[in-house]
Amino acid sequence: MSYTYKTSGTCSTQIDFELDGNVIHNVRFTGGCNGNLKAVSSLVEGQTVENVVERLAGIKCGFKNTSCGDQLSKALLEAYQK
């Protein structure tokens, strides 16, 4: 199933991804730090929602209260709980 999540408080504005059960595929960020977000997308490919949320939830970027990784964890939880 494909999902789109509108981010809040980050340089990226949107995250698109697919879930096959609880397995993550094809994560794509719109905006943000291109190289870093391509790396995040590559690292989470094929991982479970639980594993990625455990690792990324709560990470902050500089003085912001969130980060692109934290927003990805929120997006995954929201999509997985539907």
C-alpha positions in Angstrom: 0.0 0.0 0.0 1.3 3.5 -0.9 1.2 6.3 1.6 1.9 10.1 1.5 2.7 12.0 4.7 3.0 15.8 4.9 5.8 16.6 7.3 5.9 19.3 9.9 8.9 21.2 11.3 11.4 19.9 8.8 13.1 21.1 5.6 11.5 18.2 3.8 7.8 18.8 3.1 6.5 15.3 2.2 7.4 11.6 2.6 6.1 9.0 0.2 6.5 5.3 0.9 5.0 1.8 0.5 4.3 -0.8 3.2 4.0 -4.5 2.5 2.5 -5.6 5.8 5.1 -4.1 8.2 8.0 -4.0 5.7 9.0 -0.6 4.3 9.7 0.0 0.6 10.5 2.9 -1.8 10.8 5.8 0.7 11.0 9.2 -1.0 11.4 12.6 0.6 10.4 15.8 -1.0 12.8 18.6 -0.1 15.4 18.4 2.7 19.0 17.4 2.5 19.1 15.3 -0.7 22.1 13.1 0.0 21.2 12.4 3.7 17.6 11.6 2.9 18.7 9.3 0.0 20.9 7.5 2.6 18.0 7.2 5.1 15.7 5.9 2.4 18.3 3.3 1.4 19.0 2.2 5.0 15.3 1.7 5.8 14.5 -0.2 2.6 13.2 -3.7 3.6 13.2 -2.9 7.3 10.2 -3.4 9.6 8.2 -0.4 10.8 9.0 -1.4 14.4 12.7 -1.5 13.8 12.8 1.9 12.0 10.6 3.6 14.6 12.7 2.3 17.4 15.8 3.8 15.8 14.5 7.1 14.5 11.7 8.3 16.8 12.7 11.3 18.8 15.7 12.3 16.8 16.0 16.1 16.6 17.7 18.2 13.9 19.7 21.2 15.4 17.3 23.3 17.5 14.2 21.8 15.9 12.0 19.5 18.0 11.9 17.0 15.2 13.9 15.7 12.2 13.2 14.0 8.9 13.9 10.7 10.5 11.5 11.5 13.4 8.9 12.5 10.9 9.4 9.3 9.0 8.8 7.3 12.2 5.6 9.3 12.7 4.5 8.6 9.1 5.2 4.9 9.4 3.3 4.6 12.7 0.3 6.5 11.2 0.2 4.3 8.1 0.8 1.0 9.9 -2.0 1.7 12.4 -4.6 2.2 9.6 
